[in-house]
Amino acid sequence: MRVAHHRYTFQQYLALDQVSNVKLEYSEGEIYAMAGGTPEHAALAMAAGSELVRQLEGRPCRAYSSDLRVRVLATGLGTYPDVTIVCGQPERDPEDKNTVINPTVLVEILSDATEAYDRGGKFDSYRQIPSLQEYVLISHRERLIEVFRRGPGGEWSRSEARSRASARLESIGGELDVDRVYAGIELDTSG
């Protein structure tokens, strides 16, 4: 016997997200509570965001914290990336003025609970955003920053940076210095 699941509209999700005490993600009619991060996760997100804010001063791009919701119109995904960069004017979701649809760069800090999704289904959805040029994954296990970059023909390539190197973000003319992002952060290398 198959159990019927309730499917939510994006408007129903927005109403629930507005009154929720946790961030919610919307995907394919389902609503998921986003788990709170560890202190290390929060520190990595802040370090990456701080580096990017500093580098974007005086440029037509702005970095946003995980409080900014991003929606993928092609798939309906509504989520809160750890860091979002929008170049030019933010384009608002037709259904919600507090949601943007035109990120240039998205940054996710990996965790045991989210790594497979961040690399798989979420990235598949993010690739459907026409404005997205780079997707950055910051490891929670080792000093590693990966950059997935959209090429001129729409293909995606991957580069990585480890200690004593920087991950180049070509779309914004910036970079993330691995050692600066990970400075003072103890990583769990046990698993």
Disulfide bonds with the S-S distance in Angstrom:
Cys61-Cys87 2.02
